[in-house]
Amino acid sequence: MQNNELKDKIILNIMKGMENNMLSNNDLIEIIEAAGSFLNLRTISDYAKQNNKSYNGVKNFREKIELFNVNFVIDND
């Protein structure tokens, strides 16, 4: 199975689960938390504190993504 195929199936199953009331808001939160854990997703300030880095150093020199209007650092290497 291709990576995109798997991703599409996961998204489709989540959508079906929500449409059919098989997943609750809490279930979605658990899914988001699990994904964030795999990514080692941290806000810039949390990442800076955990790694003894300056906020601006992290902001300017780490890979960042924006989710829900909040910037996060992905550090899962």
Buried (B, 14 or more C-beta within 10 A) or exposed (E): EEEEEEEEEEEEEBEEBBEEEEBEEEEEEEBEEEEBEEBBBBBBEEBBEEEEBEEEEBBEEBEBEEEEEEBBBBBEE
